[in-house]
Amino acid sequence: MSVDKVISDWRKKAYKPVYWIEGDEDFYVDQLVNYAEQNILSESEASFNLTVFYGKDAAWPDVLNACKKYPMFSDRQVVIIKEAQQMRDVDKLESYIQSPLSSTILLVAFKDKKLDSRTKFAKLVKDKAEYILTKKLYENALPEWVNTVVSTMGYSISPKANSLLVDHIGNDLSRIKNELDKILINLGSRKAITEEDVENYVGISKEFNVFELQNAIATRNLAKAIRIIQYFEANPKVAPIQLVLPSLYSFFNKVYMVFGASGGEDGIAKQIGVGPYFVKSYLQATKTYSFSDVEKILLLLHNYNLKSLGIGAARIEDAELMKELVVKVMM
């Protein structure tokens, strides 16, 4: 079951006795825990019927005792175990999960890990509890996720602003959501997020960012690419090389895919997994670079990623590595 479906059920006051959420996407774990903590019970009910444990300090007998209590002045109580992956003897909850109280809602937040599916306890959890597995989003799914989040809050975001945000932050959903919240606070009566908003409130330059570096390389504009790299050098927190190189690799990997795609712009965009707005830059790159050029560029990016980690090369400043890389790409 998805987190959205669970929250939708909770809004309808449809509850299961035990929820077990695990996986490698903390954002969804936190989203479910925060909703359960703040919304299932009213403020007056929560004072008597909300119990929160932290895995590192939680003793399983205390958790069991809390779960087996009956609610006071309410139809239900909520018991939450945060950071449950740090709880010793978490499998001692087996007897309760086997026969839970209908008046207790137990939420176990097992972050950054998964139960060993071969164990008896893991099989019991998946059979008896409402089991939710979270997964990291693929990079190409981030723009659509941003659009969905913004739309849910009653706003829209331009494709360029979306790209600026995603390229700058990467696959960190919690940070993206926090930055979006910051922007919305400053929008006033406007309902559309522009690239100027991202520049002003997130601190991303609309002229000097990874997106513009990609475009400079795609059009073989060496002077512009060097200016952007110099900006990165002067502002090292804006675009560290560990963010830039994977972004460039993703870009040229999609350019590589364009050579095997067919149809018009919309069809190609769908085949390579990007929005129609962005496909032009990939098509431009195929006019600038041949298929063999792109193969060479992908290999260069791989090699320079290793160099940035100090593998196979003496330690060189990141900006010098980037300058050297773009020159070789455009040769």
C-alpha positions as CSV (number, residue, x, y, z in Angstrom):
1,M,0.0,0.0,0.0
2,S,1.2,3.5,-0.7
3,V,1.6,6.3,1.8
4,D,-1.0,8.4,-0.1
5,K,-3.5,5.6,0.1
6,V,-2.9,5.2,3.9
7,I,-3.3,8.9,4.5
8,S,-6.5,8.9,2.3
9,D,-7.9,6.0,4.5
10,W,-7.0,7.9,7.7
11,R,-8.8,11.0,6.5
12,K,-11.9,8.7,6.2
13,K,-11.2,7.4,9.7
14,A,-10.5,3.9,8.3
15,Y,-7.7,2.5,10.4
16,K,-5.8,-0.8,10.7
17,P,-4.3,-2.0,14.0
18,V,-0.7,-2.1,12.8
19,Y,1.3,-0.2,10.2
20,W,4.9,-1.1,9.4
21,I,6.7,1.4,7.1
22,E,10.2,0.8,5.9
23,G,12.6,1.4,3.0
24,D,15.1,3.9,1.8
25,E,13.0,7.1,1.3
26,D,12.8,8.9,4.6
27,F,10.5,11.5,3.2
28,Y,7.6,9.1,3.0
29,V,8.3,7.6,6.4
30,D,8.3,11.0,8.0
31,Q,5.2,12.0,6.1
32,L,3.2,9.1,7.5
33,V,4.6,9.5,11.1
34,N,3.9,13.2,11.2
35,Y,0.4,12.7,9.9
36,A,-0.3,10.0,12.5
37,E,1.2,12.1,15.3
38,Q,-0.7,15.3,14.5
39,N,-4.0,14.3,12.8
40,I,-5.4,11.0,13.9
41,L,-6.3,12.2,17.4
42,S,-7.6,15.6,18.4
43,E,-5.4,17.7,20.7
44,S,-7.4,16.8,23.8
45,E,-7.4,13.0,22.9
46,A,-3.6,13.1,22.1
47,S,-2.8,14.2,25.7
48,F,-4.0,10.9,27.0
49,N,-3.8,8.5,24.0
50,L,-0.6,9.3,22.0
51,T,2.6,7.5,23.0
52,V,5.8,8.0,21.0
53,F,8.9,5.8,21.4
54,Y,12.3,6.2,19.9
55,G,13.9,2.9,18.8
56,K,17.3,3.4,20.4
57,D,15.7,3.9,23.9
58,A,12.6,1.8,23.5
59,A,12.3,-1.5,25.5
60,W,10.0,-4.0,23.9
61,P,8.0,-4.7,27.2
62,D,7.2,-1.0,27.5
63,V,6.0,-0.9,23.9
64,L,3.8,-3.9,24.4
65,N,2.3,-2.5,27.6
66,A,1.5,0.8,25.8
67,C,-0.1,-1.1,22.9
68,K,-2.3,-3.2,25.3
69,K,-3.7,-0.2,27.2
70,Y,-7.2,0.9,26.4
71,P,-7.8,4.5,25.3
72,M,-9.1,7.2,27.7
73,F,-11.9,9.5,26.6
74,S,-11.4,8.3,23.0
75,D,-12.3,5.4,20.7
76,R,-8.6,4.8,20.0
77,Q,-5.0,5.4,21.0
78,V,-1.9,5.8,18.8
79,V,1.5,4.3,19.5
80,I,4.4,5.3,17.3
81,I,7.9,3.8,17.3
82,K,10.3,6.2,15.5
83,E,13.7,5.0,14.3
84,A,12.5,1.5,14.9
85,Q,15.5,0.1,13.1
86,Q,17.5,1.0,16.2
87,M,15.3,-0.9,18.6
88,R,16.8,-4.0,20.2
89,D,14.6,-7.1,20.1
90,V,12.1,-5.5,17.8
91,D,11.0,-9.0,16.8
92,K,9.6,-9.4,20.4
93,L,6.6,-7.4,19.0
94,E,5.7,-10.6,17.2
95,S,3.0,-11.7,19.7
96,Y,1.3,-8.3,19.6
97,I,1.3,-8.1,15.8
98,Q,-0.2,-11.5,15.7
99,S,-3.1,-10.4,17.9
100,P,-3.3,-6.6,18.1
101,L,-6.0,-4.6,19.9
102,S,-8.5,-3.0,17.6
103,S,-8.5,0.2,19.7
104,T,-4.8,0.7,19.3
105,I,-3.1,2.0,16.1
106,L,0.6,1.0,16.2
107,L,2.9,2.6,13.6
108,V,6.4,1.3,13.3
109,A,8.8,3.5,11.3
110,F,11.7,1.4,10.2
111,K,14.0,3.9,8.4
112,D,16.7,3.3,5.9
113,K,16.5,-0.4,6.3
114,K,14.3,-3.4,5.4
115,L,13.5,-6.5,7.4
116,D,15.3,-9.6,6.3
117,S,12.5,-11.1,4.2
118,R,13.7,-14.6,5.0
119,T,12.9,-14.4,8.7
120,K,9.7,-15.6,10.4
121,F,9.1,-12.1,11.8
122,A,9.3,-10.4,8.4
123,K,6.8,-12.8,7.0
124,L,4.5,-12.1,9.9
125,V,4.8,-8.3,9.5
126,K,3.9,-8.6,5.8
127,D,1.0,-11.0,6.5
128,K,-0.6,-9.3,9.5
129,A,0.4,-5.7,9.4
130,E,-0.4,-3.0,6.8
131,Y,3.1,-3.1,5.2
132,I,4.4,0.0,3.3
133,L,7.7,-0.1,1.5
134,T,9.2,3.2,0.4
135,K,11.7,3.5,-2.5
136,K,13.9,6.4,-3.7
137,L,12.5,8.1,-6.8
138,Y,14.5,7.8,-10.0
139,E,16.0,11.1,-11.1
140,N,13.7,11.3,-14.2
141,A,10.7,11.0,-11.9
142,L,11.6,14.1,-9.8
143,P,10.1,16.8,-12.1
144,E,6.7,15.1,-12.2
145,W,6.9,14.6,-8.4
146,V,7.5,18.3,-8.0
147,N,4.6,19.1,-10.3
148,T,2.3,16.8,-8.2
149,V,3.4,18.3,-4.9
150,V,2.9,21.9,-6.1
151,S,-0.4,21.1,-7.7
152,T,-1.7,19.4,-4.5
153,M,-0.9,22.7,-2.7
154,G,-2.9,24.7,-5.2
155,Y,0.0,26.2,-7.2
156,S,1.8,25.6,-10.5
157,I,5.5,25.7,-11.3
158,S,7.1,26.6,-14.7
159,P,9.2,23.8,-16.3
160,K,12.4,25.9,-16.1
161,A,11.8,26.6,-12.4
162,N,11.2,22.9,-11.8
163,S,14.4,22.0,-13.5
164,L,16.4,24.6,-11.6
165,L,15.1,23.2,-8.3
166,V,15.6,19.5,-9.2
167,D,19.1,20.0,-10.8
168,H,20.3,22.0,-7.8
169,I,19.0,19.8,-5.0
170,G,18.9,16.3,-6.5
171,N,17.1,13.4,-5.1
172,D,16.3,14.8,-1.6
173,L,12.5,14.9,-1.4
174,S,12.5,16.5,2.1
175,R,14.8,19.3,1.1
176,I,12.8,19.9,-2.2
177,K,9.6,20.1,-0.1
178,N,11.2,22.5,2.4
179,E,12.4,24.8,-0.4
180,L,8.9,24.7,-2.0
181,D,7.3,25.7,1.3
182,K,9.8,28.6,1.6
183,I,8.9,29.8,-1.9
184,L,5.2,29.6,-1.4
185,I,5.4,31.7,1.8
186,N,6.9,34.4,-0.3
187,L,4.5,34.3,-3.3
188,G,1.8,36.5,-1.8
189,S,-1.3,36.2,-3.9
190,R,0.4,34.6,-6.9
191,K,-0.2,31.0,-7.7
192,A,2.6,30.3,-10.2
193,I,6.2,29.6,-9.2
194,T,8.7,31.1,-11.7
195,E,12.4,30.6,-12.1
196,E,12.9,34.1,-10.6
197,D,11.2,32.8,-7.4
198,V,13.6,29.8,-7.3
199,E,16.5,32.2,-7.8
200,N,15.4,34.6,-5.1
201,Y,14.2,32.3,-2.4
202,V,16.3,29.2,-2.9
203,G,19.5,31.0,-3.9
204,I,20.0,29.4,-7.3
205,S,21.3,31.6,-10.1
206,K,19.2,31.3,-13.2
207,E,22.4,32.0,-15.3
208,F,24.9,29.9,-13.4
209,N,23.5,26.5,-12.7
210,V,23.9,22.9,-13.9
211,F,21.0,23.3,-16.3
212,E,22.7,26.2,-18.0
213,L,26.0,24.3,-18.0
214,Q,24.3,21.4,-19.8
215,N,22.9,23.8,-22.4
216,A,26.4,25.4,-22.9
217,I,27.9,22.0,-23.5
218,A,25.0,20.9,-25.7
219,T,25.6,24.0,-28.0
220,R,29.4,23.7,-27.8
221,N,29.7,27.1,-26.1
222,L,33.0,26.7,-24.4
223,A,33.2,30.4,-23.2
224,K,29.8,30.1,-21.4
225,A,30.7,26.7,-19.9
226,I,34.0,28.1,-18.5
227,R,32.1,31.1,-17.0
228,I,29.7,28.9,-15.3
229,I,32.4,26.7,-13.9
230,Q,34.2,29.8,-12.6
231,Y,31.0,30.8,-10.8
232,F,30.8,27.3,-9.3
233,E,34.5,27.7,-8.2
234,A,33.7,31.0,-6.5
235,N,30.6,29.5,-4.9
236,P,31.5,25.9,-4.0
237,K,28.3,25.1,-2.2
238,V,26.1,26.0,-5.2
239,A,27.1,23.1,-7.4
240,P,29.7,20.7,-6.0
241,I,31.3,18.4,-8.6
242,Q,29.6,15.4,-7.0
243,L,26.3,16.9,-8.1
244,V,27.4,18.3,-11.5
245,L,29.0,15.1,-12.9
246,P,26.0,12.8,-12.3
247,S,23.7,15.4,-13.8
248,L,25.8,15.7,-16.9
249,Y,26.0,12.0,-17.2
250,S,22.2,11.7,-16.9
251,F,21.9,14.4,-19.6
252,F,24.2,12.7,-22.1
253,N,22.8,9.3,-21.3
254,K,19.4,10.7,-22.5
255,V,21.1,12.2,-25.6
256,Y,22.5,8.7,-26.3
257,M,18.9,7.4,-26.1
258,V,17.6,10.0,-28.5
259,F,19.7,8.4,-31.3
260,G,17.6,5.3,-31.0
261,A,14.3,7.1,-30.5
262,S,11.7,7.8,-33.2
263,G,8.7,10.1,-33.9
264,G,8.2,13.8,-33.1
265,E,9.3,15.7,-30.1
266,D,6.5,14.5,-27.8
267,G,7.2,10.8,-28.8
268,I,10.9,11.2,-28.2
269,A,10.3,13.0,-24.9
270,K,8.2,10.0,-23.7
271,Q,10.7,7.5,-24.9
272,I,13.6,9.0,-23.0
273,G,11.6,10.0,-20.0
274,V,11.6,13.8,-20.0
275,G,9.0,16.5,-20.3
276,P,8.3,17.9,-23.8
277,Y,9.6,21.3,-22.7
278,F,13.1,19.8,-22.1
279,V,13.4,17.6,-25.2
280,K,14.7,20.4,-27.4
281,S,18.0,20.6,-25.5
282,Y,18.6,16.8,-26.0
283,L,17.7,17.1,-29.7
284,Q,20.1,20.1,-30.0
285,A,22.9,18.0,-28.5
286,T,22.4,15.3,-31.2
287,K,23.0,18.0,-33.8
288,T,26.2,19.1,-32.1
289,Y,27.6,15.7,-31.3
290,S,27.6,12.5,-33.3
291,F,26.7,9.1,-31.8
292,S,30.3,8.2,-31.3
293,D,31.0,11.7,-29.8
294,V,28.3,10.9,-27.1
295,E,29.8,7.5,-26.4
296,K,33.2,9.2,-25.8
297,I,31.6,11.9,-23.6
298,L,29.9,9.2,-21.4
299,L,33.3,7.5,-21.0
300,L,34.9,10.8,-20.2
301,L,32.3,11.6,-17.5
302,H,32.8,8.2,-15.9
303,N,36.6,8.7,-15.9
304,Y,36.4,12.2,-14.5
305,N,34.0,11.0,-11.8
306,L,36.7,8.6,-10.7
307,K,39.3,11.4,-10.8
308,S,37.0,13.6,-8.6
309,L,37.2,10.8,-6.0
310,G,41.0,10.7,-6.2
311,I,41.0,7.4,-8.2
312,G,43.7,7.1,-10.9
313,A,44.8,10.7,-10.5
314,A,46.6,13.0,-8.2
315,R,44.3,15.4,-6.2
316,I,43.2,18.2,-8.5
317,E,40.9,21.1,-7.7
318,D,37.3,20.4,-8.8
319,A,37.1,23.5,-10.9
320,E,40.3,22.5,-12.8
321,L,38.9,19.0,-13.4
322,M,35.6,20.5,-14.7
323,K,37.4,22.9,-17.1
324,E,39.6,20.1,-18.4
325,L,36.6,17.9,-18.9
326,V,34.5,20.4,-20.9
327,V,37.5,21.2,-23.1
328,K,37.9,17.4,-23.9
329,V,34.1,17.1,-24.5
330,M,34.1,19.9,-27.0
331,M,37.3,18.9,-28.8
